[in-house]
Amino acid sequence: MKVGLYFGTFNPIHTGHLIIANHMAEFTDLDQVWLVVTPHNPLKKKSTLLEDHHRLEMVFLATETYDRLKPTDIEFRLPQPNYTVHTLAHLQEKFPSYEFSLIMGEDNLNSLHKWKNYQVILENHDIYVYPRINNENANEELINNHKIHKIDAPVIEISSTFIRNSIRDGKEVRPLLPQKVWEYIDHNLFYKK
């Protein structure tokens, strides 16, 4: 089975995340997309990041009706700080018959060369890149790498930061969130201050 890993804090997960994850599951050769909820780094200021279990619950609520989208808390049980190369090694050991790939935005691809052991990731895993609106020139070496697959996916310009700020300011954001995620946020009074 070929699994795409879509990492994020998902604080909160929104319709943009779902559009990208579903597009990757339906319009590429990936069999499933796992949404990897990234834990809070204990060395960083918490600011507006909800506790891990709340963000994971929202991802469960958002994906429960999608057969090919799966939430995972795999990084919650790994040593901190999390490095993608370590997560990939752990998953490959745990699921030896699966082929794991990364899903990332074009903006992240431009900084991939700064990731811990990024060459190991590129040697062993495909990377599916969805477009972002940015003015940066892509790294030619990475763009031309046979492991990099640029996907003609919708350009989504919704951000979790925008949603959090809008909720804090009393704005209506329900169209940007799956219904059950909105209800969970509203019930728990998240992002209000």
ROSE-4610 file (N, C-alpha, C; in Angstrom, 1 decimal, always signed):
// ROSE-4610
residu = [M/M/M/K/K/K/V/V/V/G/G/G/L/L/L/Y/Y/Y/F/F/F/G/G/G/T/T/T/F/F/F/N/N/N/P/P/P/I/I/I/H/H/H/T/T/T/G/G/G/H/H/H/L/L/L/I/I/I/I/I/I/A/A/A/N/N/N/H/H/H/M/M/M/A/A/A/E/E/E/F/F/F/T/T/T/D/D/D/L/L/L/D/D/D/Q/Q/Q/V/V/V/W/W/W/L/L/L/V/V/V/V/V/V/T/T/T/P/P/P/H/H/H/N/N/N/P/P/P/L/L/L/K/K/K/K/K/K/K/K/K/S/S/S/T/T/T/L/L/L/L/L/L/E/E/E/D/D/D/H/H/H/H/H/H/R/R/R/L/L/L/E/E/E/M/M/M/V/V/V/F/F/F/L/L/L/A/A/A/T/T/T/E/E/E/T/T/T/Y/Y/Y/D/D/D/R/R/R/L/L/L/K/K/K/P/P/P/T/T/T/D/D/D/I/I/I/E/E/E/F/F/F/R/R/R/L/L/L/P/P/P/Q/Q/Q/P/P/P/N/N/N/Y/Y/Y/T/T/T/V/V/V/H/H/H/T/T/T/L/L/L/A/A/A/H/H/H/L/L/L/Q/Q/Q/E/E/E/K/K/K/F/F/F/P/P/P/S/S/S/Y/Y/Y/E/E/E/F/F/F/S/S/S/L/L/L/I/I/I/M/M/M/G/G/G/E/E/E/D/D/D/N/N/N/L/L/L/N/N/N/S/S/S/L/L/L/H/H/H/K/K/K/W/W/W/K/K/K/N/N/N/Y/Y/Y/Q/Q/Q/V/V/V/I/I/I/L/L/L/E/E/E/N/N/N/H/H/H/D/D/D/I/I/I/Y/Y/Y/V/V/V/Y/Y/Y/P/P/P/R/R/R/I/I/I/N/N/N/N/N/N/E/E/E/N/N/N/A/A/A/N/N/N/E/E/E/E/E/E/L/L/L/I/I/I/N/N/N/N/N/N/H/H/H/K/K/K/I/I/I/H/H/H/K/K/K/I/I/I/D/D/D/A/A/A/P/P/P/V/V/V/I/I/I/E/E/E/I/I/I/S/S/S/S/S/S/T/T/T/F/F/F/I/I/I/R/R/R/N/N/N/S/S/S/I/I/I/R/R/R/D/D/D/G/G/G/K/K/K/E/E/E/V/V/V/R/R/R/P/P/P/L/L/L/L/L/L/P/P/P/Q/Q/Q/K/K/K/V/V/V/W/W/W/E/E/E/Y/Y/Y/I/I/I/D/D/D/H/H/H/N/N/N/L/L/L/F/F/F/Y/Y/Y/K/K/K/K/K/K]
num = [1/1/1/2/2/2/3/3/3/4/4/4/5/5/5/6/6/6/7/7/7/8/8/8/9/9/9/10/10/10/11/11/11/12/12/12/13/13/13/14/14/14/15/15/15/16/16/16/17/17/17/18/18/18/19/19/19/20/20/20/21/21/21/22/22/22/23/23/23/24/24/24/25/25/25/26/26/26/27/27/27/28/28/28/29/29/29/30/30/30/31/31/31/32/32/32/33/33/33/34/34/34/35/35/35/36/36/36/37/37/37/38/38/38/39/39/39/40/40/40/41/41/41/42/42/42/43/43/43/44/44/44/45/45/45/46/46/46/47/47/47/48/48/48/49/49/49/50/50/50/51/51/51/52/52/52/53/53/53/54/54/54/55/55/55/56/56/56/57/57/57/58/58/58/59/59/59/60/60/60/61/61/61/62/62/62/63/63/63/64/64/64/65/65/65/66/66/66/67/67/67/68/68/68/69/69/69/70/70/70/71/71/71/72/72/72/73/73/73/74/74/74/75/75/75/76/76/76/77/77/77/78/78/78/79/79/79/80/80/80/81/81/81/82/82/82/83/83/83/84/84/84/85/85/85/86/86/86/87/87/87/88/88/88/89/89/89/90/90/90/91/91/91/92/92/92/93/93/93/94/94/94/95/95/95/96/96/96/97/97/97/98/98/98/99/99/99/100/100/100/101/101/101/102/102/102/103/103/103/104/104/104/105/105/105/106/106/106/107/107/107/108/108/108/109/109/109/110/110/110/111/111/111/112/112/112/113/113/113/114/114/114/115/115/115/116/116/116/117/117/117/118/118/118/119/119/119/120/120/120/121/121/121/122/122/122/123/123/123/124/124/124/125/125/125/126/126/126/127/127/127/128/128/128/129/129/129/130/130/130/131/131/131/132/132/132/133/133/133/134/134/134/135/135/135/136/136/136/137/137/137/138/138/138/139/139/139/140/140/140/141/141/141/142/142/142/143/143/143/144/144/144/145/145/145/146/146/146/147/147/147/148/148/148/149/149/149/150/150/150/151/151/151/152/152/152/153/153/153/154/154/154/155/155/155/156/156/156/157/157/157/158/158/158/159/159/159/160/160/160/161/161/161/162/162/162/163/163/163/164/164/164/165/165/165/166/166/166/167/167/167/168/168/168/169/169/169/170/170/170/171/171/171/172/172/172/173/173/173/174/174/174/175/175/175/176/176/176/177/177/177/178/178/178/179/179/179/180/180/180/181/181/181/182/182/182/183/183/183/184/184/184/185/185/185/186/186/186/187/187/187/188/188/188/189/189/189/190/190/190/191/191/191/192/192/192/193/193/193]
x = [+0.8/+0.0/+0.9/+0.5/+1.2/+0.5/+1.2/+0.6/+1.3/+0.5/+1.0/+0.9/+1.9/+1.9/+1.8/+0.7/+0.5/+0.6/+1.8/+2.1/+1.5/+1.1/+0.6/+0.2/+0.1/-0.4/-1.9/-2.5/-4.0/-4.7/-4.3/-4.8/-5.6/-6.8/-7.5/-7.4/-7.8/-7.9/-9.1/-8.9/-10.0/-10.2/-11.2/-11.6/-10.4/-9.5/-8.3/-7.5/-7.2/-6.5/-7.2/-8.5/-9.3/-9.3/-9.4/-9.3/-8.0/-6.9/-5.6/-5.4/-5.8/-5.6/-6.4/-7.7/-8.6/-8.1/-7.6/-7.1/-5.9/-5.0/-3.9/-4.3/-5.4/-5.8/-6.6/-7.3/-8.1/-7.4/-6.5/-5.9/-4.4/-3.9/-2.5/-2.5/-1.4/-1.3/-1.3/-1.5/-1.5/-2.8/-2.7/-3.9/-4.6/-3.8/-4.4/-3.5/-4.1/-3.4/-3.6/-2.5/-2.5/-2.2/-3.1/-2.9/-2.1/-0.9/+0.0/-0.1/-0.7/-0.9/+0.4/+1.1/+2.4/+2.1/+2.8/+2.7/+3.3/+2.8/+3.4/+4.8/+5.7/+7.1/+7.2/+7.5/+7.5/+8.5/+9.5/+10.5/+10.0/+8.9/+8.3/+7.2/+7.0/+5.8/+4.5/+3.6/+2.4/+1.5/+1.5/+0.7/-0.7/-1.2/-2.5/-2.7/-1.6/-1.7/-2.5/-3.6/-4.4/-3.7/-4.1/-3.5/-3.6/-2.6/-2.5/-3.8/-4.5/-5.6/-6.8/-6.9/-8.0/-7.8/-6.5/-6.3/-6.4/-6.0/-6.3/-7.7/-8.5/-10.0/-10.6/-10.2/-10.7/-10.4/-9.2/-8.8/-9.7/-9.9/-10.8/-12.2/-12.7/-14.1/-14.1/-13.1/-13.0/-12.9/-12.3/-12.0/-12.9/-13.8/-14.5/-15.3/-15.7/-16.5/-15.7/-14.4/-13.5/-12.7/-13.0/-12.4/-10.9/-10.4/-8.9/-8.1/-8.7/-8.0/-8.0/-6.8/-6.7/-5.9/-6.4/-5.6/-4.7/-3.5/-2.6/-1.9/-1.6/-0.9/+0.5/+1.0/+2.3/+3.4/+3.4/+4.5/+4.3/+3.1/+2.9/+3.8/+4.1/+4.8/+6.3/+6.8/+8.2/+8.9/+10.3/+11.0/+10.9/+10.9/+10.9/+12.3/+12.6/+11.7/+11.5/+10.4/+10.2/+10.9/+11.6/+12.2/+11.5/+11.2/+10.5/+11.3/+12.6/+13.4/+13.2/+13.1/+12.9/+11.5/+10.5/+9.1/+9.0/+9.6/+9.6/+10.3/+11.4/+12.1/+11.2/+10.6/+9.7/+8.6/+7.9/+6.8/+7.2/+8.3/+8.8/+9.1/+9.6/+9.9/+8.5/+7.6/+6.3/+5.4/+5.5/+4.7/+5.6/+6.4/+7.4/+6.9/+5.6/+5.1/+4.5/+4.4/+3.9/+5.0/+4.6/+5.5/+5.0/+5.9/+5.5/+6.1/+5.2/+5.6/+5.2/+5.9/+5.5/+4.6/+3.7/+2.9/+3.3/+3.6/+4.0/+3.7/+3.6/+3.4/+4.7/+4.5/+5.7/+6.6/+6.0/+6.8/+7.8/+7.3/+8.1/+9.2/+8.9/+9.9/+11.1/+10.8/+11.9/+12.9/+12.4/+13.3/+13.7/+13.4/+13.7/+15.1/+16.0/+17.5/+17.9/+17.1/+17.4/+17.0/+16.2/+15.7/+16.8/+16.6/+17.6/+17.6/+18.8/+19.0/+18.0/+17.9/+16.9/+17.3/+18.6/+19.1/+18.6/+18.5/+18.0/+16.5/+15.8/+14.4/+14.2/+14.9/+14.8/+15.3/+16.2/+16.7/+15.6/+14.8/+14.0/+12.5/+12.1/+10.7/+10.3/+9.2/+8.7/+8.1/+8.0/+7.5/+6.4/+5.2/+4.1/+4.0/+4.1/+4.1/+2.8/+2.1/+0.9/+1.3/+0.7/+1.1/+0.7/+1.5/+1.2/+1.5/+0.9/+1.2/+2.4/+3.5/+4.7/+5.6/+6.5/+7.3/+8.8/+9.0/+10.3/+10.6/+11.8/+12.2/+12.5/+12.0/+12.2/+13.6/+14.1/+15.4/+15.4/+16.2/+16.2/+16.6/+17.6/+18.0/+16.8/+16.0/+14.9/+13.8/+13.5/+12.4/+12.6/+13.9/+14.2/+14.5/+14.4/+14.6/+13.5/+13.8/+12.7/+11.8/+12.2/+11.4/+10.4/+10.5/+9.6/+8.5/+7.2/+6.1/+5.2/+5.3/+4.4/+3.1/+2.1/+0.7/-0.1/-0.9/-1.8/-3.0/-2.9/-3.9/-4.5/-5.7/-6.2/-5.3/-5.1/-4.3/-5.3/-4.9/-5.8/-5.1/-5.8/-5.2/-6.0/-6.3/-7.0/-5.9/-5.8/-4.8/-5.5/-4.9/-5.4/-5.2/-4.2/-3.9/-5.1/-5.5/-6.6/-7.9/-8.1/-9.3/-9.3/-8.2/-8.0/-8.3/-7.6/-7.8/-9.2/-9.8/-11.2/-12.2/-12.0/-12.8/-12.6/-11.4/-11.1/-11.8/-11.9/-12.5/-14.0/-14.6/-16.0/-16.6/-15.7/-16.1/-16.7/-17.6/-18.2/-17.2/-16.8/-15.9/-16.4/-17.6/-18.2/-17.9/-18.0/-17.7/-16.3/-15.4/-14.0/-13.6/-14.6/-14.4/-15.4/-15.0/-16.0/-17.0/-18.2/-19.3/-19.0/-18.5/-18.3/-17.1/-16.1/-15.0/-15.4/-16.3/-16.8/-17.6/-18.4/-19.2/-18.3/-17.2/-16.2/-15.6/-15.1/-14.5/-15.4/-16.6/-17.6/-18.0/-18.3/-18.7/-17.6/-16.3/-15.2/-14.7/-15.3/-14.9/-13.4/-12.9/-11.5/-11.3/-10.1/-9.6/-10.4/-11.2/-12.0/-11.1/-10.0/-9.2/-7.7]
y = [-1.2/+0.0/+1.2/+2.2/+3.5/+4.5/+5.1/+6.0/+7.4/+8.4/+9.8/+10.3/+10.9/+11.5/+13.0/+13.5/+14.9/+15.5/+16.1/+16.5/+17.9/+18.2/+19.5/+19.6/+20.8/+21.0/+20.9/+21.2/+21.2/+21.9/+23.2/+24.0/+25.2/+25.0/+23.7/+23.2/+21.9/+21.4/+22.1/+22.5/+23.2/+22.6/+23.2/+22.6/+22.6/+23.6/+23.5/+22.3/+21.9/+20.7/+19.5/+19.4/+18.3/+18.3/+19.4/+19.5/+18.9/+19.3/+18.9/+17.4/+16.9/+15.5/+14.6/+15.0/+14.3/+14.2/+15.4/+15.5/+14.5/+14.5/+13.6/+12.1/+11.8/+10.4/+10.0/+10.9/+10.6/+10.8/+11.7/+12.0/+11.8/+11.0/+10.5/+9.0/+8.4/+6.9/+6.5/+7.4/+7.1/+6.3/+5.3/+4.5/+5.2/+5.8/+6.5/+7.7/+8.7/+9.8/+9.8/+9.8/+9.8/+11.3/+11.9/+13.2/+13.0/+13.4/+13.2/+14.5/+14.4/+15.5/+15.7/+16.8/+17.1/+17.6/+17.0/+17.4/+18.7/+19.3/+20.6/+20.3/+21.2/+21.1/+21.7/+20.9/+21.4/+22.5/+22.7/+23.8/+25.1/+25.1/+26.3/+26.8/+28.1/+28.8/+28.2/+27.9/+27.3/+28.2/+29.5/+30.5/+29.9/+29.8/+29.4/+28.0/+27.2/+25.8/+25.0/+24.4/+23.6/+22.3/+21.7/+20.5/+19.4/+18.5/+17.5/+16.7/+16.3/+15.4/+16.2/+17.5/+18.3/+18.4/+18.6/+18.7/+17.4/+16.3/+15.0/+14.7/+15.0/+14.8/+15.5/+16.8/+17.5/+16.9/+16.3/+15.6/+14.3/+13.6/+12.5/+12.9/+14.0/+14.5/+14.9/+15.5/+16.0/+14.9/+13.8/+12.7/+11.5/+11.4/+10.2/+9.6/+10.5/+10.0/+9.8/+10.0/+9.8/+8.4/+7.5/+6.2/+6.2/+7.1/+7.1/+8.1/+8.8/+9.8/+9.2/+9.1/+8.6/+9.5/+9.8/+10.6/+9.7/+10.2/+9.4/+10.3/+9.7/+10.4/+9.8/+9.2/+8.5/+9.3/+10.6/+11.5/+11.8/+11.5/+11.8/+10.8/+9.7/+8.6/+8.6/+9.5/+9.5/+10.6/+10.4/+11.4/+12.8/+13.8/+15.2/+15.8/+16.7/+17.2/+16.2/+16.3/+15.4/+15.8/+14.8/+15.0/+14.1/+14.6/+13.8/+12.5/+12.6/+11.5/+10.3/+10.7/+9.7/+9.1/+10.0/+9.5/+8.5/+8.8/+7.9/+6.6/+6.6/+5.4/+4.5/+5.2/+4.5/+3.8/+4.5/+4.0/+2.9/+3.0/+1.9/+0.6/+0.8/-0.3/-1.0/-0.1/-0.6/-1.2/-0.7/-1.1/-1.4/-2.5/-2.8/-3.0/-3.4/-3.6/-2.4/-1.3/+0.0/+0.8/+1.6/+2.6/+4.0/+4.7/+6.0/+7.1/+8.1/+9.3/+10.5/+11.6/+12.9/+13.7/+14.5/+15.5/+16.8/+17.8/+19.1/+20.2/+21.4/+22.6/+23.0/+23.7/+24.2/+25.0/+25.7/+26.6/+25.7/+24.5/+23.6/+23.0/+22.7/+22.1/+23.1/+24.3/+25.3/+25.3/+24.8/+24.8/+23.3/+22.4/+21.0/+20.7/+21.5/+21.3/+21.6/+22.3/+22.6/+21.6/+20.6/+19.5/+18.6/+18.0/+17.0/+15.8/+15.5/+14.3/+14.3/+15.5/+15.5/+14.6/+14.4/+13.5/+12.1/+11.6/+10.3/+10.2/+11.3/+11.3/+11.2/+12.0/+12.0/+10.6/+10.0/+8.7/+7.6/+7.7/+6.6/+6.9/+8.1/+8.4/+9.4/+9.2/+10.2/+11.3/+12.5/+13.7/+14.3/+14.4/+14.9/+16.4/+17.3/+18.7/+19.4/+20.1/+20.8/+22.3/+23.0/+24.4/+25.4/+26.3/+27.5/+28.7/+29.8/+31.1/+31.7/+31.7/+32.4/+32.9/+33.8/+34.4/+33.8/+32.8/+32.2/+31.4/+31.4/+30.5/+29.1/+28.1/+26.7/+26.3/+25.5/+24.9/+24.0/+24.3/+23.5/+22.1/+21.9/+20.5/+19.6/+20.2/+19.5/+19.4/+20.4/+20.4/+19.3/+19.1/+18.1/+16.7/+16.5/+15.2/+14.3/+13.1/+12.1/+11.7/+12.0/+11.6/+12.7/+13.9/+15.0/+15.0/+15.0/+15.0/+16.2/+17.1/+18.3/+17.9/+18.2/+17.8/+19.0/+18.8/+19.9/+19.9/+20.4/+20.4/+21.8/+22.0/+23.3/+24.1/+25.4/+26.3/+26.8/+26.4/+26.8/+27.8/+28.9/+30.0/+30.3/+29.2/+29.3/+28.9/+29.6/+29.3/+29.1/+28.2/+28.0/+29.3/+30.1/+31.3/+32.3/+32.4/+33.3/+32.9/+31.6/+31.1/+31.4/+31.1/+31.4/+32.9/+33.7/+35.2/+35.6/+35.1/+35.4/+35.0/+33.8/+33.4/+34.3/+34.6/+35.6/+36.9/+37.3/+38.6/+38.5/+37.4/+37.2/+37.1/+36.8/+36.6/+35.3/+35.2/+34.0/+33.2/+32.0/+31.2/+29.8/+29.5/+28.2/+27.6/+28.4/+27.8/+27.3/+27.7/+27.3/+26.0/+25.5/+24.3/+23.2/+22.0/+20.9/+21.1/+20.8/+21.1/+20.6/+19.4/+18.8/+19.4/+19.9/+20.6/+22.0/+22.7/+23.9/+23.7/+22.7/+22.4/+22.1/+21.4/+21.1/+22.3/+23.2/+24.4/+25.3/+25.4/+26.3/+25.8/+24.5/+23.9/+24.1/+24.0/+24.1/+25.6/+26.5/+27.9/+28.1/+27.3/+27.5/+28.7/+29.3/+30.4/+31.7/+31.8/+33.0/+34.1/+33.8/+34.9/+34.8]
z = [+0.0/+0.0/+0.0/-0.8/-0.9/-0.1/+0.9/+1.9/+1.8/+1.6/+1.7/+3.1/+3.6/+4.9/+4.8/+5.4/+5.4/+6.8/+7.1/+8.4/+8.7/+10.0/+10.3/+11.8/+12.3/+13.6/+13.6/+12.4/+12.3/+13.5/+13.6/+14.7/+14.3/+13.7/+13.5/+12.1/+11.9/+10.6/+9.9/+8.6/+7.9/+6.5/+5.8/+4.5/+3.5/+3.6/+2.8/+2.9/+4.2/+4.5/+3.8/+4.0/+3.5/+1.9/+1.3/-0.1/-0.6/+0.0/-0.5/-0.2/+1.0/+1.4/+0.4/+0.2/-0.6/-2.1/-2.6/-3.9/-4.1/-3.1/-3.2/-3.2/-2.4/-2.3/-3.6/-4.2/-5.4/-6.7/-6.8/-8.1/-8.3/-7.4/-7.5/-7.4/-7.3/-7.2/-5.7/-4.8/-3.4/-3.0/-2.2/-1.8/-0.6/+0.3/+1.5/+1.8/+2.5/+3.0/+4.5/+5.2/+6.7/+7.1/+7.9/+8.4/+9.8/+9.7/+10.9/+11.8/+12.9/+13.8/+14.6/+14.4/+15.0/+16.4/+17.4/+18.8/+19.1/+20.2/+20.6/+21.1/+20.7/+21.1/+22.5/+23.5/+24.9/+25.1/+24.2/+24.4/+23.8/+23.1/+22.5/+23.3/+23.2/+23.9/+23.3/+24.1/+23.6/+22.8/+23.1/+22.3/+22.1/+20.8/+20.6/+20.2/+20.3/+19.9/+21.0/+20.5/+21.4/+21.8/+22.9/+23.3/+22.3/+22.3/+21.2/+21.0/+22.1/+22.0/+21.4/+21.6/+20.9/+19.4/+19.0/+17.6/+16.9/+17.6/+17.0/+16.9/+17.9/+17.8/+16.7/+16.4/+15.3/+14.0/+13.9/+12.6/+12.4/+13.5/+13.5/+13.0/+13.6/+13.2/+11.8/+11.3/+9.9/+8.9/+9.2/+8.2/+8.4/+9.4/+9.6/+8.5/+7.6/+6.4/+5.2/+5.2/+4.1/+4.3/+3.4/+3.5/+3.4/+2.6/+2.3/+3.0/+4.0/+4.8/+6.2/+6.8/+8.2/+9.1/+10.3/+11.2/+11.9/+12.3/+13.1/+14.1/+15.3/+16.4/+16.6/+15.5/+15.6/+16.2/+15.9/+16.5/+17.9/+18.5/+19.9/+20.8/+20.2/+20.9/+20.6/+19.8/+19.4/+20.2/+20.4/+21.1/+20.5/+21.4/+20.9/+20.8/+20.0/+18.9/+17.8/+17.1/+16.0/+14.7/+14.1/+12.8/+11.9/+10.7/+9.7/+9.4/+9.3/+8.9/+9.9/+11.2/+12.3/+12.2/+12.0/+11.9/+10.7/+9.6/+8.4/+8.7/+9.4/+9.8/+10.7/+11.7/+12.6/+11.9/+11.0/+10.3/+9.4/+8.7/+7.8/+8.6/+9.8/+10.7/+11.1/+11.5/+12.0/+10.9/+9.7/+8.5/+7.3/+7.4/+6.4/+5.0/+4.8/+3.5/+2.9/+3.6/+3.1/+2.5/+1.5/+0.9/+1.3/+2.1/+2.6/+1.7/+1.5/+0.7/+1.6/+1.2/+1.9/+1.0/+1.7/+1.0/+1.6/+0.7/+1.2/+0.2/+0.8/-0.1/-0.7/-1.8/-2.6/-1.7/-0.8/+0.1/+1.0/+1.4/+2.2/+1.4/+0.1/-0.8/-0.9/-0.9/-1.0/+0.2/+1.3/+2.5/+2.9/+2.0/+2.3/+2.6/+1.9/+2.0/+3.4/+4.2/+5.6/+6.6/+6.2/+7.0/+7.4/+8.6/+9.1/+8.2/+7.7/+6.8/+5.6/+5.0/+3.9/+2.7/+2.5/+1.4/+1.6/+2.9/+3.2/+2.9/+3.2/+2.8/+1.3/+0.6/-0.9/-1.5/-0.9/-1.4/-1.3/-0.2/+0.2/+0.0/-0.3/-0.3/-1.4/-2.0/-3.0/-2.2/-2.9/-2.3/-3.3/-2.8/-3.6/-3.2/-4.1/-3.8/-4.4/-3.6/-4.0/-4.2/-5.1/-5.4/-4.3/-4.1/-3.2/-4.0/-3.6/-4.2/-3.5/-4.1/-3.5/-4.6/-4.2/-5.2/-5.2/-4.3/-4.2/-5.5/-5.9/-7.0/-6.3/-6.9/-6.4/-6.7/-5.8/-5.9/-7.1/-8.1/-9.4/-9.1/-8.3/-8.0/-7.5/-6.6/-6.0/-7.1/-7.8/-8.8/-9.8/-10.2/-11.3/-10.7/-9.4/-8.8/-9.2/-9.6/-10.0/-8.8/-7.6/-6.4/-6.1/-6.7/-6.5/-7.5/-7.1/-8.0/-7.8/-8.7/-8.6/-9.0/-8.2/-8.5/-8.8/-9.9/-10.3/-9.4/-8.2/-7.2/-7.1/-6.5/-6.2/-5.3/-5.6/-4.8/-3.6/-2.4/-1.3/-0.4/-0.2/+0.5/+1.8/+2.5/+3.8/+4.8/+5.9/+6.9/+8.3/+9.1/+10.4/+11.2/+11.0/+11.7/+11.4/+10.2/+9.8/+10.5/+10.6/+11.2/+12.7/+13.4/+14.8/+15.1/+14.3/+14.5/+14.3/+13.3/+12.9/+14.1/+14.6/+15.7/+16.9/+17.2/+18.3/+18.1/+16.8/+16.5/+16.3/+16.6/+16.5/+15.1/+14.1/+12.7/+12.4/+11.4/+11.0/+10.1/+10.5/+9.8/+9.5/+9.7/+9.5/+8.1/+7.1/+5.7/+5.5/+6.4/+6.3/+7.0/+7.8/+8.6/+8.4/+8.5/+8.5/+9.6/+9.4/+10.4/+11.8/+11.9/+13.2/+13.9/+13.1/+13.7/+14.2/+13.4/+13.9/+15.2/+15.3/+16.5/+17.7/+17.5/+18.5/+19.1/+18.1/+18.5/+19.3/+18.8/+19.4/+20.8/+20.9/+22.2/+23.2/+22.8/+23.8/+23.9/+23.2/+23.2/+22.9/+21.9/+21.5/+20.7/+20.8/+20.1/+20.4/+21.4/+21.7/+22.2/+22.8/+23.3/+23.0]
